[in-house]
Amino acid sequence: MRKICLLILMVMFLLSLAACKSETVKLHCDGENCDNLVEVKAEKDNIPDEDWVVFCQNCADNVLDD
């Protein structure tokens, strides 16, 4: 009986971990004359879209240096 209960608890635990998985979304860099794609990890309830302002690493370094 204990083994069955442990098995059920493990299955429930694994299912709960799978439900919390984050998604990776690819967005275009908003830097000037830049066509790079930026991968953004997001939770299911807060998925970014093209309205977000994102920069690739090169453009971010250029913008922050100014």
Summary of the structure (lengths in Angstrom):
residues: 66
radius of gyration: 19.9
end to end distance: 66.5
largest distance: 66.5
contacts: 136
relative contact order: 0.18
helix: 41%
strand: 18%
